[in-house]
Amino acid sequence: MRKPAILITGASGEIGHGLVEHFAANSQHDVVALDLKPLEAPLGGRCTANLAGDILDQALLQRIAAEHDIHEIYHLAALLSTSAERAPAQAHQVNVGGTLNLLHLAHEHSRRSGHPVKLLFPSSIAAYGMPDRATKAKAGKVKEHEFNAPSTMYGCNKLYCEHLGRYFTLHFQQLARDRQGSGVDFRGLRFPGLISAFTMPTGGTSDYAPEMIHAAAKGAPYRCFVDEEARLPFMAMPDAITALTKLAAAPAGQLRLRTYNIGAFSVSARELHARVVAEWPKADVAFARDPARGGIVDSWPGDVDDTAARRDWGWQPAFDFERAMKEYLIPNVRAFYAKR
Ligand SMILES: NC(=O)c1ccc[n+]([C@@H]2O[C@H](COP(=O)([O-])OP(=O)(O)OC[C@H]3O[C@@H](n4cnc5c(N)ncnc54)[C@H](O)[C@@H]3O)[C@@H](O)[C@H]2O)c1
């Protein structure tokens, strides 16, 4: 009997680091990490396999499925929002084509092994499209089915992949006479902007928050690409890891949605700046709104309604804004730069 395995695509990214740490410490499963660039030591060494490869490489995916008994896939590999907007055709290939490959892998593996395969998908608040700032302010906490008209390639990719996942789970091969279902159990989360104390984001549009904090901690000047009124929901990285693993563990019968909002805290750039200056009085932050990137931030909701996640699988963030800053970000970011 082979050990059950967890496949993590995009394992070398920000969420991947946290997730690999989590499974290496807590799981009895084999952990298979896949990324264009393999995970660095020592984290890479804590995986059963640490593979360098592309999710668009079908032969590689087939080899992985043949060599490991995959029960869960955390499909993190993607081009993030700013990168996707700069290379939309490539973003579609990686974000949609790659997700379709992983859904097929999950289906084929389920058929061969006889057990369902869960596919955890990190969607985003980019799946929303608020028409203007006034509507955004008036809407407050948006529900999953509202404002689903994203204005970015990344948001369109995410929203479509949510639908693909729902299709594979509920409607796959609906015309087949001996319809057996796909065996794929797709579970998606619409993450807000994530802030890690240990890694710096690249290619995202909510990056101004972690960038401002990290710049202040290392004493570097920062030009913020949104204005002070810009508001987004954010989450500390440990809560993002909790959300993924908690949703994965939820009994299938309890899940009334295939993709859930999850919230933690909503802050404006002004509030964030004030908290950063309270901690680092010499922080040198200038606000210089980039109309294009600032416009994308304005098109994302200021907050999300996560009632369904709380009701169906007990979602509860551990970190509000103050606790995220005081207990997670400030001490860890300080220690991180003190060592350098
Ligand atoms: N970080 C956030 O704030 C945030 C918010 C919402 C959703 N998400 C989603 O969570 C997931 C992970 O985000 P992250 O912050 O860790 O991003 P990241 O950019 O840090 O990591 C993504 C990883 O995917 C890898 N990758 C890209 N293309 C690949 C390919 N073709 N084959 C294999 N690997 C490939 C990259 O090398 C990178 O290591 C993404 O799907 C992202 O859209 C992130």
The ligand as an ORCA input file, in Angstrom:
! r2SCAN-3c Opt
* xyz 0 1
  N      -0.936     36.064     -2.179
  C      -2.164     36.560     -2.233
  O      -2.433     37.648     -1.713
  C      -3.257     35.777     -2.919
  C      -4.594     36.226     -2.809
  C      -5.596     35.518     -3.454
  C      -5.287     34.357     -4.152
  N      -3.984     33.940     -4.238
  C      -3.704     32.734     -5.024
  O      -2.965     31.810     -4.259
  C      -2.064     31.085     -5.095
  C      -0.659     31.188     -4.562
  O      -0.331     32.544     -4.382
  P       1.082     33.016     -3.835
  O       0.868     34.311     -3.158
  O       1.746     31.919     -3.118
  O       1.785     33.319     -5.236
  P       3.318     33.261     -5.641
  O       3.483     34.057     -6.878
  O       4.167     33.567     -4.464
  O       3.489     31.716     -5.983
  C       3.031     31.136     -7.176
  C       4.019     30.046     -7.540
  O       3.545     29.400     -8.729
  C       4.657     29.061     -9.505
  N       4.255     28.890    -10.899
  C       3.837     29.841    -11.762
  N       3.590     29.309    -12.968
  C       3.844     27.985    -12.859
  C       3.770     26.895    -13.768
  N       3.408     27.075    -15.047
  N       4.094     25.650    -13.318
  C       4.491     25.462    -12.023
  N       4.585     26.457    -11.122
  C       4.267     27.699    -11.532
  C       5.636     30.226     -9.318
  O       6.975     29.842     -9.629
  C       5.429     30.590     -7.855
  O       6.391     29.972     -7.017
  C      -2.234     31.677     -6.507
  O      -3.111     30.868     -7.231
  C      -2.850     33.030     -6.230
  O      -3.621     33.443     -7.325
  C      -2.968     34.616     -3.618
*
